[in-house]
Amino acid sequence: MVLPQLLNAAERRARISAAAAAAVRDHWVTLHDGPRTVPAAPLGQELLVYRVDNGRLLADLEERLGARPDGLPKLHAEEASPRTQALLHDLLVTKARDPRGPILQELQRLAVQTEPLLVDAEGVVINGNRRLAAMRTLLDTDPERYGRFREPLVAILPPEVSRADLEYLEASLQMAPETKLAYGWVERRLKLREQHDRLGLADDWIKEAYRLGDPAQLARELGELALAEDFLETFASAPRRYSSIADAEALFVGLAAQLEGLPRRLQRPWRQLGFLLIERREGLDPALPKHFPFSPPPTPQLPALTLQRLGQDWGLGDASDEAGAPELSRSLLQELTRIARAPHRRPVRAAAVQEALDAVRLQIRQGQTPQKLLNNLRQSRKLLERLRPEQLQDQDRHHLQGELAALAAQGAVLLGPQAAPGVAASRPRPLRRSLPRRLGDWLRRRR
């Protein structure tokens, strides 16, 4: 984009001085010697200069100019030049798009300025460089919608303000600790519920105010709050003791999502088992949020298989059909739910649930190994079918013969007496690389 053509320093000083004299002194700033009021007035874009001494840009500028010892002093000397301003603009727009503080997205949504920029007597922006870059970018893309940005509201510092005051201002405005206390996850959801249920505010209003990108997020967060309150009231016997679960957001968010995806008959036992794990979380695996019931199971069978195993471990009988598939009766599920809720022996029960989950996950992984092996062997066979004897050189033939012999020996050990006649049963040597990968690499080299 083409940046505004800046007036020279003398013209900027005169225009800004006239605007300050006609404006009301109603904007507070904190200088080193204490707070004071300064005038705020709309100023044209041709009066506003990006500041080289911007703390957010120091690392970027040093990186770009690191090999040139005179680079940064030269930028200071030519601060208002088109070349320097273009460089600063590019860096500032990138900062304005940063998702950690997406000021460009916010101004794009609102199309209005909500806080004045802060400039010195020559129009150099002390606070608000990112906002100015965002406003200029939006004004360039849609002059009609963002027409208000042609003359941003600017608080003007008096000419006598020193360099030390400017540095103090930047540090106090940009780098001092944030004094706003962030909402906790429970407080956020309580506020959402108050606005939605008690005040009856429209869903669209709430979604707009909270920047909820997903239309279903409001319902999800209210459901997570209901789940947490059920835990406090019915499981922990501590209604409204929200402080006790301040660190458990990931667990309640994950549990709510996983319960929704379970068959209805499995939801009650896993709700209570999830509550049990949440209550005893300090004594369990720190990676708890990464595993079911707080994250998706590695296979849909894991929830039922784990309940089956817990039924056996807790002396509730073997609940499986002849094929080994879990057949969980209604009475078994009710008993598992009751045991999970029982107030006694909860530390032992929670550890047993985690052990059962770990054991079933291992069992599932081991059960998948033969199928993976068969898939690799089929892939190897297809690659072999594409080879022709005349394609092989002596070295290729030697390597292939060794790998096939090692594979045959491994198969003989694995299959035992069932191995095909003539298959060597000697001790196999380990394969240096998987056969499918070796064959695939060889074919690619021959193309």
C-alpha positions as CSV (number, residue, x, y, z in Angstrom):
1,M,0.0,0.0,0.0
2,V,1.0,3.6,-0.4
3,L,1.5,5.4,2.9
4,P,0.4,9.0,3.4
5,Q,2.9,11.6,2.3
6,L,4.1,13.2,5.6
7,L,4.5,16.9,6.0
8,N,7.9,18.2,7.0
9,A,8.6,18.6,10.8
10,A,7.9,22.3,10.9
11,E,4.6,22.0,9.2
12,R,3.6,19.1,11.5
13,R,4.5,21.1,14.6
14,A,2.5,24.1,13.5
15,R,-0.6,22.0,12.6
16,I,-0.5,19.9,15.7
17,S,0.0,23.0,17.9
18,A,-3.0,24.6,16.4
19,A,-5.1,21.5,17.0
20,A,-4.0,21.2,20.6
21,A,-4.8,24.8,21.3
22,A,-8.4,24.3,20.1
23,A,-8.9,21.0,21.9
24,V,-10.1,20.2,25.4
25,R,-7.5,18.9,27.9
26,D,-9.3,15.8,29.1
27,H,-7.0,12.9,28.4
28,W,-4.8,11.8,31.4
29,V,-1.2,10.6,30.9
30,T,1.3,9.6,33.6
31,L,4.7,11.3,33.2
32,H,7.7,10.7,35.5
33,D,6.7,13.6,37.7
34,G,3.1,12.5,38.0
35,P,-0.2,12.4,36.0
36,R,-1.4,15.4,34.0
37,T,-4.0,16.1,31.4
38,V,-3.3,16.7,27.7
39,P,-5.6,17.7,24.8
40,A,-7.0,15.1,22.4
41,A,-8.0,16.1,18.8
42,P,-8.4,14.4,15.4
43,L,-5.3,14.7,13.3
44,G,-4.8,13.9,9.6
45,Q,-2.7,10.9,8.5
46,E,-0.1,13.2,7.0
47,L,0.8,14.4,10.5
48,L,1.4,11.0,12.1
49,V,4.9,9.4,12.1
50,Y,5.8,5.8,13.1
51,R,8.4,5.8,15.9
52,V,11.7,4.0,15.4
53,D,12.2,3.8,19.1
54,N,9.3,1.3,19.5
55,G,10.0,-1.4,22.0
56,R,8.0,-3.9,20.1
57,L,10.2,-3.5,17.0
58,L,13.7,-3.4,18.5
59,A,14.4,-7.1,18.1
60,D,13.1,-7.1,14.5
61,L,15.1,-4.0,13.6
62,E,18.3,-5.4,15.2
63,E,17.8,-8.7,13.3
64,R,17.4,-6.9,10.0
65,L,20.2,-4.4,10.5
66,G,22.5,-6.5,12.6
67,A,25.3,-6.6,10.1
68,R,25.2,-2.8,9.6
69,P,26.6,-0.9,12.7
70,D,25.1,2.4,11.4
71,G,21.7,0.8,10.5
72,L,19.7,1.8,13.6
73,P,21.3,5.3,14.0
74,K,20.5,6.0,10.3
75,L,16.9,5.0,10.8
76,H,16.7,7.4,13.7
77,A,18.1,10.2,11.6
78,E,15.7,9.5,8.8
79,E,12.7,8.6,10.9
80,A,10.1,10.4,8.8
81,S,11.5,9.3,5.4
82,P,9.3,7.2,3.2
83,R,11.7,4.3,3.2
84,T,11.9,4.2,7.0
85,Q,8.2,4.6,7.4
86,A,7.5,1.8,4.9
87,L,9.8,-0.5,6.8
88,L,8.2,0.3,10.1
89,H,4.7,-0.1,8.6
90,D,5.4,-3.6,7.3
91,L,6.7,-4.7,10.7
92,L,3.8,-3.1,12.6
93,V,1.1,-4.6,10.4
94,T,2.6,-8.1,11.1
95,K,2.4,-7.3,14.9
96,A,-1.2,-6.0,14.5
97,R,-2.2,-9.4,13.0
98,D,-0.6,-11.4,15.8
99,P,-3.4,-13.6,17.3
100,R,-2.1,-12.9,20.8
101,G,-3.2,-9.3,20.4
102,P,-5.2,-9.1,17.1
103,I,-5.8,-5.3,17.0
104,L,-6.2,-5.3,13.2
105,Q,-9.0,-7.9,13.5
106,E,-10.7,-5.9,16.2
107,L,-10.6,-2.6,14.3
108,Q,-11.8,-4.4,11.2
109,R,-14.8,-5.7,13.1
110,L,-15.7,-2.5,14.9
111,A,-14.7,0.0,12.2
112,V,-14.3,2.7,15.0
113,Q,-11.4,3.8,17.1
114,T,-12.0,3.2,20.8
115,E,-8.8,4.8,22.3
116,P,-6.8,7.8,21.2
117,L,-3.2,7.4,20.0
118,L,-0.5,9.3,21.9
119,V,1.9,11.6,19.9
120,D,4.6,14.1,20.7
121,A,4.6,17.7,19.4
122,E,5.9,16.6,16.0
123,G,3.4,13.8,15.5
124,V,5.7,10.9,16.3
125,V,3.5,8.2,17.8
126,I,4.5,7.2,21.3
127,N,1.7,4.8,22.0
128,G,-0.5,3.3,19.3
129,N,1.8,2.5,16.4
130,R,0.2,-0.9,15.8
131,R,-3.3,0.6,15.8
132,L,-2.2,3.3,13.4
133,A,-0.7,0.7,11.0
134,A,-4.0,-1.3,11.3
135,M,-6.1,1.8,10.6
136,R,-4.0,2.7,7.6
137,T,-4.3,-0.8,6.2
138,L,-8.0,-1.0,6.6
139,L,-8.5,2.5,5.2
140,D,-6.6,1.5,2.1
141,T,-8.7,-1.6,1.6
142,D,-12.1,0.0,2.1
143,P,-12.1,3.9,2.3
144,E,-15.8,4.1,2.7
145,R,-16.3,1.7,5.6
146,Y,-13.2,2.9,7.4
147,G,-13.5,6.6,6.6
148,R,-13.2,7.5,10.3
149,F,-9.6,6.4,10.3
150,R,-8.6,9.3,8.0
151,E,-8.3,11.5,11.0
152,P,-7.6,9.4,14.1
153,L,-8.2,10.8,17.6
154,V,-4.9,11.7,19.0
155,A,-3.8,12.8,22.5
156,I,-1.0,15.4,22.1
157,L,1.9,15.7,24.5
158,P,3.3,19.3,25.1
159,P,6.5,20.3,23.4
160,E,8.5,20.4,26.6
161,V,8.1,16.7,27.3
162,S,11.6,15.2,27.5
163,R,13.1,12.0,26.0
164,A,13.1,10.5,29.4
165,D,9.4,11.2,29.8
166,L,8.7,9.6,26.4
167,E,10.6,6.4,27.5
168,Y,8.8,6.4,30.8
169,L,5.4,6.7,29.0
170,E,6.2,3.8,26.7
171,A,7.3,1.6,29.6
172,S,4.3,2.4,31.8
173,L,1.8,1.9,29.0
174,Q,3.3,-1.1,27.2
175,M,5.6,-3.0,29.5
176,A,4.3,-2.6,33.0
177,P,2.4,-5.6,34.5
178,E,-1.2,-5.8,33.5
179,T,-3.4,-4.7,36.4
180,K,-6.6,-6.3,35.0
181,L,-7.2,-9.7,36.7
182,A,-8.1,-12.3,34.1
183,Y,-11.4,-14.1,34.4
184,G,-11.1,-17.7,35.6
185,W,-12.7,-20.4,33.5
186,V,-15.6,-20.8,36.0
187,E,-16.2,-17.1,36.3
188,R,-16.4,-16.7,32.6
189,R,-19.1,-19.4,32.3
190,L,-21.0,-18.1,35.3
191,K,-21.1,-14.7,33.6
192,L,-22.2,-16.3,30.3
193,R,-25.0,-18.1,32.1
194,E,-26.2,-15.0,33.9
195,Q,-26.4,-13.1,30.7
196,H,-28.0,-15.9,28.8
197,D,-30.4,-17.3,31.4
198,R,-31.2,-14.5,33.9
199,L,-30.8,-11.4,31.8
200,G,-32.1,-13.1,28.6
201,L,-29.6,-11.5,26.3
202,A,-29.8,-12.8,22.7
203,D,-27.3,-15.5,21.7
204,D,-26.1,-13.3,18.8
205,W,-25.3,-10.5,21.3
206,I,-23.3,-12.8,23.5
207,K,-21.5,-14.4,20.6
208,E,-20.5,-11.0,19.3
209,A,-19.4,-9.6,22.7
210,Y,-17.3,-12.7,23.6
211,R,-16.0,-13.2,20.0
212,L,-17.3,-16.7,19.9
213,G,-16.3,-17.9,16.5
214,D,-18.1,-21.3,16.7
215,P,-21.9,-20.9,17.0
216,A,-22.0,-24.0,19.3
217,Q,-19.4,-22.7,21.7
218,L,-22.0,-20.9,24.0
219,A,-23.9,-24.2,24.5
220,R,-20.7,-26.1,25.1
221,E,-19.4,-23.7,27.8
222,L,-22.8,-23.7,29.6
223,G,-22.7,-27.5,29.5
224,E,-19.2,-27.6,31.0
225,L,-20.4,-25.3,33.8
226,A,-23.3,-27.6,34.5
227,L,-21.0,-30.6,34.6
228,A,-18.6,-28.9,37.0
229,E,-21.5,-27.9,39.3
230,D,-22.9,-31.4,39.3
231,F,-19.4,-32.6,40.3
232,L,-19.2,-30.1,43.2
233,E,-22.7,-30.8,44.5
234,T,-23.3,-34.6,44.0
235,F,-19.8,-36.0,44.0
236,A,-17.5,-33.7,46.0
237,S,-20.3,-32.6,48.4
238,A,-19.1,-29.0,48.1
239,P,-21.7,-27.0,46.3
240,R,-20.4,-23.8,44.7
241,R,-16.9,-24.3,46.0
242,Y,-15.5,-23.2,42.6
243,S,-12.0,-22.5,43.9
244,S,-11.4,-26.2,44.3
245,I,-11.6,-26.8,40.6
246,A,-9.9,-23.6,39.4
247,D,-7.1,-25.8,37.9
248,A,-9.3,-28.4,36.3
249,E,-10.7,-26.6,33.2
250,A,-9.1,-29.0,30.7
251,L,-10.5,-32.0,32.5
252,F,-14.1,-30.7,32.6
253,V,-13.9,-29.5,29.0
254,G,-12.6,-32.8,27.9
255,L,-15.0,-34.9,30.0
256,A,-18.0,-33.0,28.7
257,A,-16.9,-33.6,25.1
258,Q,-16.3,-37.3,25.5
259,L,-19.5,-37.9,27.4
260,E,-21.4,-36.4,24.5
261,G,-19.9,-38.8,22.1
262,L,-20.5,-42.0,24.2
263,P,-23.5,-44.3,23.8
264,R,-26.2,-43.2,26.3
265,R,-25.9,-46.4,28.4
266,L,-22.1,-45.7,29.0
267,Q,-22.5,-42.1,29.9
268,R,-23.5,-42.5,33.5
269,P,-20.7,-44.8,34.6
270,W,-18.1,-42.7,32.7
271,R,-19.5,-39.5,34.2
272,Q,-18.9,-40.8,37.7
273,L,-15.5,-42.4,36.8
274,G,-14.5,-39.1,35.2
275,F,-15.5,-37.3,38.4
276,L,-13.5,-39.8,40.4
277,L,-10.4,-39.1,38.4
278,I,-10.9,-35.3,38.6
279,E,-11.2,-35.4,42.4
280,R,-8.1,-37.5,42.8
281,R,-6.1,-35.7,40.0
282,E,-3.2,-34.6,42.2
283,G,-2.2,-38.2,42.9
284,L,-2.6,-39.5,39.3
285,D,-0.7,-39.2,36.0
286,P,0.0,-35.5,35.2
287,A,-0.9,-36.3,31.6
288,L,-4.4,-37.2,32.6
289,P,-6.0,-34.6,30.2
290,K,-4.4,-36.3,27.2
291,H,-6.2,-39.6,27.8
292,F,-9.8,-40.9,27.8
293,P,-12.2,-39.9,29.3
294,F,-10.7,-36.4,28.8
295,S,-9.6,-36.8,25.2
296,P,-10.8,-39.1,22.4
297,P,-10.1,-42.8,22.9
298,P,-7.6,-44.5,20.5
299,T,-10.4,-46.8,19.4
300,P,-14.2,-46.7,20.0
301,Q,-14.0,-50.0,21.9
302,L,-11.8,-48.6,24.7
303,P,-14.7,-47.2,27.0
304,A,-16.6,-50.6,27.0
305,L,-13.4,-52.7,27.3
306,T,-12.3,-50.7,30.3
307,L,-15.6,-51.0,32.0
308,Q,-15.5,-54.7,31.4
309,R,-12.0,-54.9,32.9
310,L,-13.1,-52.9,35.9
311,G,-16.1,-55.2,36.4
312,Q,-13.7,-58.1,36.6
313,D,-11.1,-56.4,38.8
314,W,-13.8,-55.3,41.2
315,G,-15.4,-58.7,41.5
316,L,-18.5,-57.9,39.5
317,G,-18.2,-60.9,37.1
318,D,-17.0,-61.5,33.6
319,A,-19.1,-59.6,31.2
320,S,-18.2,-60.9,27.7
321,D,-19.7,-63.1,25.1
322,E,-18.0,-66.1,23.5
323,A,-16.2,-63.9,21.0
324,G,-14.7,-61.8,23.7
325,A,-16.7,-58.7,22.9
326,P,-17.9,-56.7,25.9
327,E,-21.5,-57.4,26.8
328,L,-22.2,-54.9,29.6
329,S,-25.4,-55.6,31.4
330,R,-27.5,-52.9,32.9
331,S,-26.9,-54.2,36.4
332,L,-23.1,-54.2,35.8
333,L,-23.2,-50.6,34.6
334,Q,-25.3,-49.5,37.6
335,E,-22.9,-51.2,40.0
336,L,-19.9,-49.6,38.4
337,T,-21.6,-46.2,38.7
338,R,-22.4,-46.9,42.4
339,I,-18.8,-47.9,43.2
340,A,-17.3,-44.9,41.4
341,R,-19.6,-42.6,43.4
342,A,-19.0,-44.3,46.8
343,P,-17.1,-42.0,49.1
344,H,-14.8,-44.7,50.6
345,R,-11.5,-45.9,49.1
346,R,-11.6,-43.2,46.4
347,P,-7.8,-42.9,46.1
348,V,-7.5,-46.7,45.5
349,R,-10.5,-46.7,43.1
350,A,-9.0,-43.8,41.1
351,A,-5.6,-45.6,40.7
352,A,-7.4,-48.8,39.6
353,V,-9.3,-46.8,36.9
354,Q,-6.1,-45.3,35.6
355,E,-4.4,-48.7,35.6
356,A,-7.3,-50.3,33.8
357,L,-7.2,-47.6,31.1
358,D,-3.5,-48.0,30.7
359,A,-3.8,-51.8,30.4
360,V,-6.6,-51.6,27.8
361,R,-4.7,-49.1,25.8
362,L,-1.7,-51.4,25.8
363,Q,-3.9,-54.4,24.9
364,I,-5.3,-52.5,21.9
365,R,-1.9,-51.4,20.6
366,Q,-0.7,-55.0,20.8
367,G,-3.8,-56.3,19.0
368,Q,-3.1,-53.9,16.2
369,T,0.5,-55.1,15.6
370,P,-0.3,-58.3,13.5
371,Q,-2.6,-56.3,11.2
372,K,0.2,-53.6,10.7
373,L,2.6,-56.4,9.9
374,L,0.3,-58.0,7.3
375,N,-0.2,-54.6,5.7
376,N,3.5,-54.1,5.4
377,L,4.0,-57.5,3.9
378,R,1.3,-56.9,1.3
379,Q,3.0,-53.7,0.4
380,S,6.3,-55.5,0.0
381,R,4.8,-58.2,-2.2
382,K,3.3,-55.6,-4.5
383,L,6.6,-53.8,-4.8
384,L,8.3,-57.2,-5.6
385,E,5.8,-57.9,-8.3
386,R,6.9,-54.7,-10.1
387,L,10.6,-55.8,-10.2
388,R,12.1,-57.7,-13.2
389,P,15.3,-59.7,-13.0
390,E,17.0,-57.6,-15.7
391,Q,16.5,-54.5,-13.5
392,L,18.7,-55.9,-10.8
393,Q,22.4,-55.3,-10.6
394,D,24.7,-57.7,-8.6
395,Q,24.7,-55.4,-5.5
396,D,20.9,-55.0,-5.6
397,R,20.5,-58.8,-6.0
398,H,22.8,-59.4,-3.0
399,H,20.9,-56.9,-0.8
400,L,17.5,-58.2,-1.8
401,Q,18.5,-61.8,-1.2
402,G,19.7,-61.0,2.3
403,E,16.6,-59.1,3.3
404,L,14.3,-61.8,1.9
405,A,16.2,-64.5,3.8
406,A,16.0,-62.5,7.0
407,L,12.3,-62.1,6.5
408,A,11.8,-65.8,5.9
409,A,13.7,-66.6,9.0
410,Q,11.7,-64.2,11.1
411,G,8.5,-65.7,9.7
412,A,9.7,-69.2,10.6
413,V,10.3,-68.2,14.2
414,L,7.0,-66.5,14.4
415,L,4.9,-69.3,12.9
416,G,6.8,-72.2,14.4
417,P,5.6,-75.6,13.3
418,Q,3.1,-74.0,11.0
419,A,5.8,-72.5,8.8
420,A,5.8,-73.6,5.2
421,P,8.1,-76.5,4.3
422,G,11.6,-75.5,3.4
423,V,11.5,-72.2,5.3
424,A,14.7,-71.8,7.3
425,A,14.4,-71.9,11.0
426,S,17.8,-70.5,11.7
427,R,18.3,-67.5,14.0
428,P,17.2,-64.5,12.0
429,R,19.4,-61.4,11.7
430,P,17.6,-58.1,12.4
431,L,16.3,-56.1,9.4
432,R,18.2,-52.8,9.2
433,R,15.2,-51.1,7.6
434,S,11.7,-52.1,6.8
435,L,11.5,-54.1,3.6
436,P,8.7,-51.9,2.1
437,R,10.8,-48.8,2.6
438,R,13.9,-50.4,1.1
439,L,12.0,-51.7,-1.9
440,G,10.2,-48.3,-2.4
441,D,13.5,-46.4,-2.2
442,W,15.1,-48.7,-4.7
443,L,12.3,-48.4,-7.2
444,R,12.4,-44.6,-7.0
445,R,16.2,-44.6,-7.7
446,R,15.6,-46.7,-10.8
447,R,13.0,-44.3,-12.3
